[in-house]
Amino acid sequence: MQTPAASPQPPVEPPPADETAPVPPPALIGRIFGIVLVVLTLGGMYWTFSTAVLSSGYVGSHGDLSIGKCAVEYTTRSSKMGTHRVQHRVTCHGVFRSSDGSVVDESAAITLGFGGSSAESDAADKVTEEKADKLAVNRSSNGALAITSVESVGNYLCGGFFFMLVFAYGSKCALTGSFPKKGIGPSASQADKMLPKALKATDEWLWVIGGIGLVLAILFRIGIGIFGLATLPFQ
């Protein structure tokens, strides 16, 4: 009498390497790398978001900067015709006076990029080519000046939400010692499991807010380009 042949068993897949391999200890270079990213991106987020708010024109003091002197910075670019200098940005110093006369700053200054928003580039052209002696600006409580521009708001929002994503990644590296190079410290998936529950939830929310914010900011910036909204209605 023949015994029935045993039915073939499906092959057993080995578990992922991260589940079986021992978790490497936190790498010092990973922690340092993360701390550097956190410090840089915190500064970047503060600068971009605060400048976006100031560029919106809905906070601060509206007024004019009476220009005393301007200094142009140049950068070198290479092309088929060789290397040549091009204007990079211009910094103008002068006296700011608010529209209602309540704020006067005799040591005001503004830096304008030639490759920034169209409103900012236009202002840079005015002070360098047309030799304008006045600029309409917005001043924050700490003395920073900005050209009010929807386009600038879109640009700075894109930068701010990008910094937020990098901040989330840097925080994880600083806490777990993870490093982008394979074989140094815990891997990205291992680092996720090492985070305490509360911190992991915070990290996930940073990725969600930063990701959605960046997508919306990019769409907002594209919409500005399509409809040509370079300046705000009250300008």
C-alpha positions as CSV (number, residue, x, y, z in Angstrom):
1,M,0.0,0.0,0.0
2,Q,1.4,3.4,-1.0
3,T,1.4,6.2,1.4
4,P,0.2,9.5,-0.1
5,A,3.0,11.9,-1.0
6,A,3.2,14.8,1.4
7,S,1.8,18.0,-0.1
8,P,4.6,20.5,-0.9
9,Q,5.0,23.2,1.6
10,P,5.3,26.8,0.5
11,P,8.8,28.1,1.0
12,V,9.3,30.0,4.2
13,E,10.5,33.5,3.5
14,P,13.2,34.7,5.9
15,P,12.2,37.7,8.1
16,P,13.5,41.1,7.1
17,A,17.1,41.7,8.0
18,D,16.2,44.5,10.4
19,E,14.0,42.2,12.5
20,T,16.7,39.5,13.0
21,A,20.0,41.5,12.9
22,P,21.0,43.1,16.2
23,V,20.4,46.8,16.3
24,P,23.7,48.7,16.1
25,P,24.4,51.1,18.9
26,P,23.8,54.8,18.3
27,A,26.6,56.3,16.2
28,L,28.2,59.5,17.6
29,I,28.6,60.9,14.1
30,G,24.8,60.3,13.6
31,R,24.0,62.2,16.7
32,I,26.3,65.1,15.7
33,F,24.9,65.1,12.2
34,G,21.3,65.2,13.6
35,I,22.1,68.0,16.0
36,V,23.7,70.1,13.2
37,L,20.6,69.6,11.0
38,V,18.3,70.5,13.9
39,V,20.1,73.7,14.6
40,L,20.3,74.8,11.0
41,T,16.7,73.9,10.1
42,L,15.4,75.7,13.3
43,G,17.1,78.8,12.1
44,G,15.9,78.2,8.5
45,M,12.3,77.7,9.6
46,Y,12.4,80.9,11.8
47,W,13.8,83.0,9.0
48,T,11.6,81.7,6.2
49,F,8.3,81.7,8.0
50,S,8.9,85.1,9.7
51,T,9.9,86.6,6.3
52,A,6.9,85.0,4.7
53,V,4.6,86.7,7.2
54,L,6.5,90.0,6.8
55,S,6.3,89.8,3.0
56,S,2.6,89.3,3.2
57,G,2.3,92.9,4.3
58,Y,-0.4,92.1,6.9
59,V,1.9,92.6,9.9
60,G,4.4,95.3,10.5
61,S,4.5,98.9,9.4
62,H,4.1,100.1,5.8
63,G,6.2,103.0,4.6
64,D,9.0,104.2,2.5
65,L,12.8,103.6,2.6
66,S,14.6,106.8,1.6
67,I,17.8,105.3,0.1
68,G,21.1,106.8,1.1
69,K,23.5,104.3,-0.5
70,C,23.4,100.9,-2.1
71,A,26.1,98.2,-2.5
72,V,25.9,95.5,-5.2
73,E,27.3,92.0,-4.7
74,Y,28.4,90.0,-7.7
75,T,28.8,86.3,-8.4
76,T,30.7,84.6,-11.2
77,R,29.0,82.4,-13.7
78,S,30.4,80.2,-16.5
79,S,29.0,79.8,-20.0
80,K,30.2,78.9,-23.5
81,M,31.4,82.5,-23.8
82,G,33.6,82.2,-20.7
83,T,33.2,83.3,-17.1
84,H,31.5,86.6,-16.4
85,R,30.3,88.5,-13.3
86,V,26.6,89.0,-12.8
87,Q,24.7,90.9,-10.1
88,H,23.7,88.7,-7.3
89,R,22.1,91.0,-4.7
90,V,22.1,94.6,-3.6
91,T,21.9,96.0,0.0
92,C,20.5,99.5,0.4
93,H,20.8,101.7,3.6
94,G,18.7,104.7,4.4
95,V,15.9,106.0,6.5
96,F,12.6,104.3,6.9
97,R,9.4,106.3,7.7
98,S,6.1,104.6,8.2
99,S,3.1,105.9,6.2
100,D,1.5,107.4,9.4
101,G,4.8,108.8,10.6
102,S,4.7,106.9,13.9
103,V,7.9,104.8,13.1
104,V,11.2,106.4,11.9
105,D,14.3,104.2,11.6
106,E,17.4,106.2,10.5
107,S,19.6,103.1,10.2
108,A,17.3,100.9,8.1
109,A,18.6,98.5,5.5
110,I,17.2,96.0,3.0
111,T,18.8,93.3,0.9
112,L,17.2,92.5,-2.5
113,G,18.1,89.4,-4.6
114,F,18.1,89.8,-8.4
115,G,17.0,86.2,-8.8
116,G,14.2,86.3,-6.2
117,S,10.5,87.0,-6.7
118,S,9.6,89.4,-9.5
119,A,8.7,92.1,-7.1
120,E,12.0,91.8,-5.3
121,S,13.9,91.7,-8.6
122,D,12.0,94.7,-9.9
123,A,12.9,96.6,-6.7
124,A,16.6,95.6,-7.1
125,D,16.5,96.9,-10.7
126,K,15.0,100.1,-9.6
127,V,17.7,101.0,-7.1
128,T,20.6,99.8,-9.4
129,E,19.5,100.8,-12.9
130,E,16.9,103.5,-12.3
131,K,18.7,104.9,-9.3
132,A,15.4,105.1,-7.4
133,D,15.7,107.1,-4.1
134,K,12.7,105.5,-2.5
135,L,11.2,102.0,-2.1
136,A,7.8,101.0,-0.7
137,V,8.6,98.4,2.0
138,N,7.1,96.8,5.1
139,R,9.0,96.9,8.5
140,S,8.8,94.3,11.3
141,S,9.0,95.2,14.9
142,N,12.7,94.1,15.0
143,G,13.6,96.4,12.1
144,A,13.7,93.9,9.2
145,L,12.5,95.3,5.9
146,A,10.8,93.4,3.1
147,I,9.1,94.1,-0.2
148,T,5.5,93.1,0.1
149,S,4.9,90.3,-2.4
150,V,2.6,87.3,-2.7
151,E,5.4,85.7,-4.8
152,S,7.9,86.1,-2.0
153,V,5.4,84.6,0.4
154,G,5.1,81.5,-1.8
155,N,8.9,81.2,-2.1
156,Y,9.5,81.5,1.6
157,L,6.7,79.1,2.5
158,C,8.2,76.4,0.2
159,G,11.5,76.9,2.0
160,G,10.0,76.8,5.4
161,F,8.1,73.5,4.9
162,F,11.1,71.9,3.3
163,F,13.2,72.9,6.4
164,M,10.5,71.3,8.5
165,L,10.9,67.9,6.7
166,V,14.7,68.1,7.2
167,F,14.2,69.0,10.8
168,A,12.1,65.9,11.4
169,Y,14.8,63.7,9.8
170,G,17.6,65.5,11.8
171,S,15.7,65.1,15.1
172,K,15.5,61.3,14.5
173,C,19.2,61.1,13.8
174,A,20.0,63.2,16.9
175,L,17.9,60.9,19.2
176,T,18.9,57.5,17.8
177,G,22.3,58.1,16.3
178,S,21.2,57.0,12.9
179,F,23.3,58.1,9.9
180,P,22.5,58.2,6.2
181,K,25.5,56.0,5.3
182,K,24.8,52.2,5.5
183,G,26.6,50.4,8.3
184,I,26.9,53.4,10.6
185,G,24.5,53.4,13.5
186,P,20.9,52.1,13.3
187,S,19.2,52.0,9.9
188,A,16.2,54.3,9.2
189,S,13.7,51.6,10.0
190,Q,15.5,50.6,13.2
191,A,15.7,54.2,14.2
192,D,11.9,54.4,13.8
193,K,11.4,51.6,16.3
194,M,13.9,53.1,18.8
195,L,11.9,56.3,19.2
196,P,9.6,56.5,22.2
197,K,5.9,56.4,21.4
198,A,5.3,60.1,22.1
199,L,8.3,61.2,20.1
200,K,7.5,58.9,17.2
201,A,4.0,60.4,17.0
202,T,5.5,63.9,17.0
203,D,8.0,62.9,14.2
204,E,5.1,61.5,12.1
205,W,3.1,64.7,12.5
206,L,6.1,66.8,11.4
207,W,6.4,64.7,8.3
208,V,2.6,65.0,7.6
209,I,2.5,68.8,8.2
210,G,5.8,69.4,6.4
211,G,4.8,67.2,3.4
212,I,1.3,68.6,3.0
213,G,2.5,72.1,3.6
214,L,5.2,71.8,1.0
215,V,2.8,70.5,-1.6
216,L,0.3,73.2,-0.9
217,A,3.0,75.9,-1.0
218,I,4.3,74.6,-4.3
219,L,0.8,74.6,-5.8
220,F,0.3,78.1,-4.4
221,R,3.6,79.2,-5.9
222,I,2.6,77.7,-9.3
223,G,-0.8,79.4,-9.1
224,I,1.0,82.8,-8.5
225,G,3.1,82.2,-11.6
226,I,0.1,81.3,-13.7
227,F,-2.0,84.2,-12.7
228,G,0.8,86.7,-12.4
229,L,0.0,87.8,-8.9
230,A,3.4,89.4,-8.0
231,T,2.2,92.0,-5.6
232,L,-0.6,92.4,-3.1
233,P,-3.7,94.5,-3.8
234,F,-2.8,97.3,-1.4
235,Q,0.5,98.1,-3.1
